[in-house]
Amino acid sequence: MSARSRYQRFLSGVPESMLRELVDGVDGVRHIALVMFVGETPIGVGRLMRLAGQSDTADIAITVHDAWQGRGAGAVLAEELLACAVDVRRLETVVSADNTASLRLLSRLGTAQVHPSGGTRDVTVDITARPSEQRRQTGRAPGSLRRR
Ligand SMILES: CC(C)(COP(=O)(O)OP(=O)(O)OC[C@H]1O[C@@H](n2cnc3c(N)ncnc32)[C@H](O)[C@@H]1OP(=O)(O)O)[C@@H](O)C(=O)NCCC(=O)NCCS
């Protein structure tokens, strides 16, 4: 991953507690992780993490390998994550102010509100679109998905 992509994904360093959550925290319900593969090569990972005490609200975090960005992988990962958690109605996340791809991706999922917060944007999305079935039918994903 390029330094820019790493920054856009984590916005800061990766503390030990976050590393532990990313590696050990995936339980398929509270923390869902999907990996996209082209052949046997992983090209992207998406995570949906429900907020404590608010099971219908989640943070979303997607990372696509630089070489595969801009080909629809991130959008498909987001839609498939929402398809895995149909009771999640709202997303709350933070993205860097210059992360146009992420802001566009999030705005496609529903009604998005974007609040400036220094160099970042607090984004909430009330989910209205779950178009993964349509995506499946049109086969727009550049790779195949596996649930971790
Ligand atoms: C943000 C990210 C996940 C998007 O995934 P992607 O596969 O590159 O995006 P997609 O090809 O699915 O496109 C999603 C939307 O972003 C737009 N987009 C993609 N790359 C773009 C770019 N470089 N500049 C502007 N818009 C871009 C697409 O046109 C699409 O919008 P549209 O549906 O309105 O046309 C990916 O770029 C990435 O991993 N970035 C680094 C890590 C990161 O920022 N993660 C998100 C924060 S957690």
The ligand as a MOL file (V3000), in Angstrom:
LIG
                    3D

  0  0  0     0  0            999 V3000
M  V30 BEGIN CTAB
M  V30 COUNTS 48 50 0 0 0
M  V30 BEGIN ATOM
M  V30 1 C -11.3040 4.8270 -1.0530 0
M  V30 2 C -11.1610 3.4750 -1.7440 0
M  V30 3 C -11.5490 2.3640 -0.7610 0
M  V30 4 C -12.1720 3.4560 -2.9250 0
M  V30 5 O -12.0840 2.2020 -3.5690 0
M  V30 6 P -11.9160 2.1250 -5.1560 0
M  V30 7 O -11.9960 0.7130 -5.5690 0
M  V30 8 O -10.7040 2.8920 -5.5360 0
M  V30 9 O -13.2070 2.9560 -5.6280 0
M  V30 10 P -14.2710 2.5800 -6.7630 0
M  V30 11 O -13.5530 2.2800 -8.0200 0
M  V30 12 O -15.2080 1.5660 -6.2390 0
M  V30 13 O -15.0260 3.9770 -6.9310 0
M  V30 14 C -15.8520 4.5060 -5.9080 0
M  V30 15 C -16.2050 5.9480 -6.2760 0
M  V30 16 O -15.0490 6.7730 -6.1460 0
M  V30 17 C -14.7210 7.3780 -7.3910 0
M  V30 18 N -13.2710 7.3800 -7.4960 0
M  V30 19 C -12.4700 6.3040 -7.5290 0
M  V30 20 N -11.1820 6.6890 -7.5660 0
M  V30 21 C -11.2070 8.0440 -7.5670 0
M  V30 22 C -10.1900 9.0420 -7.5950 0
M  V30 23 N -8.8850 8.7160 -7.6400 0
M  V30 24 N -10.5600 10.3340 -7.5780 0
M  V30 25 C -11.8710 10.6850 -7.5240 0
M  V30 26 N -12.8710 9.7750 -7.4800 0
M  V30 27 C -12.5370 8.4840 -7.5170 0
M  V30 28 C -15.3820 6.5290 -8.4460 0
M  V30 29 O -15.6440 7.2460 -9.6290 0
M  V30 30 C -16.6470 6.1090 -7.7190 0
M  V30 31 O -17.5710 7.1760 -7.7180 0
M  V30 32 P -18.8870 7.1500 -8.6760 0
M  V30 33 O -19.6250 5.9000 -8.2860 0
M  V30 34 O -19.5910 8.4000 -8.3050 0
M  V30 35 O -18.3670 7.1010 -10.0700 0
M  V30 36 C -9.7310 3.2360 -2.3110 0
M  V30 37 O -9.4110 4.2660 -3.2000 0
M  V30 38 C -8.6540 3.1000 -1.2310 0
M  V30 39 O -8.3780 2.0000 -0.7810 0
M  V30 40 N -8.0510 4.2340 -0.8360 0
M  V30 41 C -7.0220 4.1950 0.2060 0
M  V30 42 C -7.5880 3.8210 1.5790 0
M  V30 43 C -8.7970 4.6680 1.9170 0
M  V30 44 O -8.8210 5.8590 1.6810 0
M  V30 45 N -9.8070 4.0320 2.5210 0
M  V30 46 C -11.0530 4.7120 2.8370 0
M  V30 47 C -11.0720 5.2820 4.1830 0
M  V30 48 S -11.3400 4.0560 5.3990 0
M  V30 END ATOM
M  V30 BEGIN BOND
M  V30 1 1 1 2
M  V30 2 1 2 3
M  V30 3 1 2 4
M  V30 4 1 2 36
M  V30 5 1 4 5
M  V30 6 1 5 6
M  V30 7 2 6 7
M  V30 8 1 6 8
M  V30 9 1 6 9
M  V30 10 1 9 10
M  V30 11 2 10 11
M  V30 12 1 10 12
M  V30 13 1 10 13
M  V30 14 1 13 14
M  V30 15 1 14 15
M  V30 16 1 15 16
M  V30 17 1 15 30
M  V30 18 1 16 17
M  V30 19 1 17 18
M  V30 20 1 17 28
M  V30 21 1 18 19
M  V30 22 1 18 27
M  V30 23 2 19 20
M  V30 24 1 20 21
M  V30 25 1 21 22
M  V30 26 2 21 27
M  V30 27 1 22 23
M  V30 28 2 22 24
M  V30 29 1 24 25
M  V30 30 2 25 26
M  V30 31 1 26 27
M  V30 32 1 28 29
M  V30 33 1 28 30
M  V30 34 1 30 31
M  V30 35 1 31 32
M  V30 36 2 32 33
M  V30 37 1 32 34
M  V30 38 1 32 35
M  V30 39 1 36 37
M  V30 40 1 36 38
M  V30 41 2 38 39
M  V30 42 1 38 40
M  V30 43 1 40 41
M  V30 44 1 41 42
M  V30 45 1 42 43
M  V30 46 2 43 44
M  V30 47 1 43 45
M  V30 48 1 45 46
M  V30 49 1 46 47
M  V30 50 1 47 48
M  V30 END BOND
M  V30 END CTAB
M  END
